[in-house]
Amino acid sequence: RPEAGQAIRQLKRVGVKNITMLSGDSRAAVREVAEQLGVNARGELLPGDKVEQVEQLIAANEPGKLAFVGDGINDAPVLTRADVGVAMGTIGKDAAIEAADMVIMGDDLRKLPAAIQISRKVSRIVKQNISIALIIKIGVLILSALGWSNMIMAIFADVGVMVLAIINAMRTLKIGLPQ
């Protein structure tokens, strides 16, 4: 794909360390593309061979999660086995879409690093909401145990925290696609 080089550079910028291309194409063709992209590669793989390769990568026990990006029916078994299966969803690839954990509509690989960045931002906001809620609720609980709280504080700890969490979560609406 023409955007593959740019997508790989973006993936490395967002922290993806190891990228390996698993393909059913000839070894020579795969090696040539891999050299251009600066990635590891293995070619002439059947669907079962791809599963074995993913199993070996998982067994290598490197820190982090293993994601597999595929777009066809032959990729369905590997999408299921990977920690995170990502299907590049276009019409006619129902098996890959069904097997995947995540579907990127269209065939633009640059959407993958964008999805990683967006998910990290959303995850930070969720953690903030949980932290704020726990701190306020525990604080009001302690004040209540000491006899220093009242009904207004209890209502704020319940309803007020929910409103704060919703307001904070609304920041996700402003998350744009990274460049």
HELIX and SHEET records of a PDB file:
HELIX    1   1 ALA A    4  ARG A   13  1                                  10    
HELIX    2   2 ARG A   27  LEU A   37  1                                  11    
HELIX    3   3 PRO A   47  ALA A   59  1                                  13    
HELIX    4   4 ILE A   73  ASP A   75  5                                   3    
HELIX    5   5 ALA A   76  ARG A   81  1                                   6    
HELIX    6   6 ASP A   94  ALA A   99  1                                   6    
HELIX    7   7 LYS A  111  ALA A  145  1                                  35    
HELIX    8   8 MET A  151  ILE A  155  1                                   5    
HELIX    9   9 PHE A  156  GLY A  160  3                                   5    
HELIX   10  10 VAL A  161  ALA A  169  1                                   9    
HELIX   11  11 MET A  170  LYS A  174  5                                   5    
SHEET    1   A 2 THR A  20  LEU A  22  0                                        
SHEET    2   A 2 ASN A  40  ARG A  42  1                                        
SHEET    1   B 3 ALA A  67  GLY A  70  0                                        
SHEET    2   B 3 VAL A  84  GLY A  89  1                                        
SHEET    3   B 3 MET A 102  MET A 105  1                                        
END                                                                             
